[in-house]
Amino acid sequence: MINETRLLGALFFAAVGGAFFWLANPLLATVRPPIFFEVICVGSGLAVGWVLIGRREDKSGVGIGQGLTTSLALAVVILLTSGSFNAMRDAMQFRTGEPMGTIAAAFEKSAEYFFILATPEIVGLIFVSGIVGGGLIGLMSRYLPD
């Protein structure tokens, strides 16, 4: 069911995904960039915001912890999805020999992107957006009627 917290969570974390793309895109210019990276970032933000913070928010009004959890989950989903897409691209170009090699390559690509993107700007974006988004959605769920 659509309610205000789910909609705001989806839109807010989609914007966070867009900001993640904007900060990460120059850093990934040195390696083979992920395919559909902007779509992955914004789409992951929509999905994670809708499912995690929209569903978990209650009437307590304390949403900062839930916002941090959602923000960290967004970063993990972006990294794993990007690594998986690139591992599938490599598998279709016959760069990996066997199916287990493709699965291992997905985690290797995700780890590679993690080490490239572990900069203070992106880590700060994740923590600040989690605190702001959680607090905003907590206030919204507390003061708006159902």
C-alpha positions as MATLAB code, in Angstrom:
seq = 'MINETRLLGALFFAAVGGAFFWLANPLLATVRPPIFFEVICVGSGLAVGWVLIGRREDKSGVGIGQGLTTSLALAVVILLTSGSFNAMRDAMQFRTGEPMGTIAAAFEKSAEYFFILATPEIVGLIFVSGIVGGGLIGLMSRYLPD';
ca = [
       0.000    0.000    0.000;
       1.265    3.451   -0.875;
       1.746    5.810    2.025;
       3.742    8.964    2.570;
       6.740    7.332    4.232;
       7.256    4.815    1.429;
       6.944    7.453   -1.263;
       9.243    9.924    0.488;
      11.749    7.157    1.280;
      11.816    6.020   -2.338;
      12.225    9.542   -3.710;
      14.795   10.615   -1.123;
      17.009    7.570   -1.552;
      16.667    7.735   -5.346;
      18.134   11.238   -5.056;
      20.868    9.814   -2.815;
      21.564    7.196   -5.493;
      21.843    9.982   -8.060;
      24.289   11.849   -5.826;
      26.242    8.606   -5.367;
      26.496    8.300   -9.151;
      27.555   11.925   -9.496;
      30.353   11.472   -6.936;
      31.454    8.003   -8.074;
      31.485    8.474  -11.832;
      34.796   10.439  -11.990;
      36.462    7.911   -9.671;
      35.504    4.981  -11.894;
      37.026    6.550  -15.008;
      40.330    4.758  -14.330;
      38.779    1.271  -14.444;
      36.241   -0.316  -16.723;
      33.066    1.455  -15.607;
      29.951   -0.505  -14.703;
      27.272   -0.725  -17.357;
      24.017    1.104  -16.631;
      25.630    2.649  -13.543;
      23.267    5.632  -13.312;
      20.218    3.389  -13.663;
      21.622    1.014  -11.043;
      22.222    3.851   -8.563;
      18.843    5.563   -8.946;
      16.882    2.314   -9.272;
      18.559    0.851   -6.200;
      17.710    4.022   -4.305;
      14.061    3.713   -5.305;
      13.859    0.058   -4.337;
      15.788    0.308   -1.075;
      13.957    3.450    0.015;
      10.577    1.921   -0.751;
      11.211   -1.456    0.842;
      13.479   -0.738    3.786;
      12.720    2.626    5.287;
       9.155    2.871    4.023;
       8.153   -0.453    5.518;
      10.141   -0.238    8.727;
       9.103    3.217    9.857;
       6.602    3.256   12.697;
       5.004    6.016   14.724;
       7.902    6.384   17.162;
       9.432    9.177   15.097;
      12.954    7.845   15.675;
      14.136    6.992   12.208;
      17.816    7.915   12.228;
      18.970    4.347   12.830;
      16.655    3.097   10.139;
      17.914    5.799    7.798;
      21.538    4.765    8.389;
      20.629    1.120    7.799;
      18.859    2.037    4.567;
      21.753    4.192    3.396;
      24.320    1.459    4.047;
      22.076   -1.096    2.344;
      21.865    1.232   -0.652;
      25.653    1.336   -0.948;
      25.915   -2.465   -0.672;
      23.180   -3.027   -3.258;
      24.817   -0.591   -5.694;
      28.220   -2.246   -5.329;
      26.921   -5.822   -5.636;
      24.636   -5.038   -8.561;
      27.364   -3.179  -10.444;
      29.823   -6.010   -9.874;
      27.269   -8.586  -10.999;
      26.427   -6.691  -14.175;
      30.080   -6.417  -15.122;
      30.764  -10.063  -14.295;
      27.878  -11.058  -16.566;
      29.272   -8.818  -19.302;
      32.652  -10.510  -18.944;
      31.033  -13.953  -19.009;
      29.180  -13.158  -22.207;
      32.454  -12.068  -23.781;
      34.032  -15.379  -22.672;
      36.496  -13.790  -20.240;
      35.592  -16.190  -17.437;
      35.949  -19.891  -18.024;
      33.223  -21.452  -15.918;
      30.027  -20.456  -14.074;
      31.698  -20.406  -10.665;
      34.324  -18.090  -12.126;
      31.554  -15.680  -13.058;
      30.148  -15.740   -9.534;
      33.598  -15.176   -8.056;
      34.207  -12.374  -10.555;
      31.026  -10.630   -9.413;
      32.337  -10.412   -5.860;
      35.820   -9.438   -7.073;
      34.377   -6.577   -9.137;
      32.246   -5.456   -6.182;
      35.294   -5.451   -3.913;
      37.292   -3.547   -6.528;
      34.576   -0.885   -6.755;
      34.408   -0.709   -2.955;
      38.124    0.035   -2.651;
      37.956    2.653   -5.386;
      34.846    4.346   -3.969;
      35.870    4.335   -0.292;
      36.566    8.055   -0.251;
      35.562   10.559    2.453;
      33.053   12.240    0.138;
      31.102    9.074   -0.593;
      31.285    7.785    2.992;
      30.099   11.197    4.187;
      27.248   11.123    1.672;
      26.128    7.747    2.968;
      26.158    8.762    6.635;
      24.706   12.257    6.223;
      21.958   11.060    3.881;
      21.081    8.267    6.298;
      20.763   10.674    9.212;
      18.840   13.313    7.242;
      16.588   10.810    5.461;
      15.830    8.851    8.611;
      15.080   11.983   10.599;
      12.897   13.419    7.838;
      10.900   10.248    7.402;
      10.652    9.813   11.173;
       9.168   13.297   11.526;
       6.859   12.716    8.588;
       5.516    9.464    9.981;
       5.004   11.012   13.397;
       3.163   14.197   12.417;
       1.253   13.259    9.271;
      -1.984   11.332    9.573;
      -2.346    7.868    8.062;
];
